[in-house]
C-alpha cells in the first residue's frame, strides 16, 4: 500500500497493477521521474559551491528519508518499517546513494544524470531479457540509439566528463537498476522503501564518519538541501516508483527513466547556470530520440 497524507488523514493506495489505466501509470511515473531529476539538481546545488561535503550529504539524505518514511508508515497505522524491506535492497540503495554524491563533485547535473540512467537502462533491460522478456526489434533499435548518445557524451574530448566522476555515476546507475529490479516484488511499497532506508542509515553514517575524519564541510543551506533530497525527492519519489513498477515491464521501466537526464540537464542550465555544450545537446537529442522510438514501438506492440 502507498500512503498519502491528505487533509489531516492518510489515504492508502495499493501497488499499481499492470491492468491499471495507462494515464494513471503515466502520471504517477512522471511524478517519480521529476523527483529523480530533482535529486540531481539538489545534490549538484549542495556540492558545487561547497555547502556540504559528499559524505555528509549522503548521510543526511538517507537519514532524513528514513525518518520521513517511518513517520508516514506510523501515520498509516501499518506494519513497522523495521519488518519491511531487505538488507539486499538497502545495500543496493547505499551503493547508489554514496557514489551518486561523490560523482557530482566533478559532474554537471545533466551529464551525471545521463550516465546514471544509461547504466540503469543496461542493468534493467539485461535483467528483463534474462528473465524472459523479449522486446521487439524497434525497442532494441531505440535502446541502441539511446545508448549511442551516452557513448557520444562520454567519449574522450575537451568536454568529456571527468573519468572518476563518470565511473562512480556508472556504479550508482547499476545499483539503482538492481534496486528497481528488487522493488517489483514489493507488496507494500511505502513500508518496503522505509525499511530499506532504515537499514541503509548505518552504512551512510559510517561514510559520514570517515568523511568527518578527513574534514567535513557542512553549512545550514547544505543541510537543508540534503534533507529535502532525502525526505521529499528520495523517500517519497522512491516509494512512488516502487508502487509504479509492477505496472511496467523491466524494459519499459528502464526506457522511461532515460527521460530524467533531459529534465536534469534543463534544470542544470536554468537553476545552476551550467554551460550548454554542443556535446550535451547532441547526446541529449539522440537519447530522447531513442527513448521515443522504443516507447512508440512498445505502444504499437500492445
Protein Blocks (a to p, Z undefined) as FASTA:
>chain_A
ZZddeehiacddddddfkbcfklmmmmmmmmmmmmmmmmmmmmmmmmnopacfklmmmmm
mmmmmmmmmmmmmmnopacfklggjfklmmmmmmmmmmmmmmmmmpcfklmmmmmmmmmm
mmmmmmmmmnopacdfklmmmmmmmmmmmmmmmpgcfklccfklmmmmmmmmmmmmmmmm
mmmmpmblmlmmmmmmmmmmmmmmmmmmmmmmnopaddfklmmmmmmmmmmmmmmmmmmm
mmmmmmpcfklmmmmmmmmmmmmmmmmmmmnopacdfklmmmmmmmmmmmmmmmmmmmmm
ZZ
